Amino acid sequence: MHWPRKKTFLTLPVTSRPSNKEKTPENPMIAKLFTNYKFSDYKEQVIDLLDRVCTVSVRTVEII
């Protein structure tokens, strides 16, 4: 007879969880190469693009 295995869940320490904050690189050379932008600056464009993609997907399914 086998005993049921205990369910174990992977718990990550608080420090390893991804952060939603936008950070600039500490190295000035890397900071020059990679410009940091805010999502809020492009929010409307992203929403418009997602709307277009969804519309095309729905119309494609209707055709098929």
C-alpha positions, 0 to 999 in steps of 0.5 A: 500500500502506498501512502498518498504523496503530500502536495508541495508547492514551490514558494519563491522568496520575496526577493526573487519575484519579478518587479513591476517597477521600471528600472534603469540600468546602473551601468551608464554604457548599457543605459545609453544602448537601451532606452527605457520607456514607459508603457503608459506612453504607448498604452493607447497604441498597444490597445489599438494594435490588440484591437486590430489583431483580435478583429482580424482573428475573429474575421478569419475564424468567420471565413473558415 
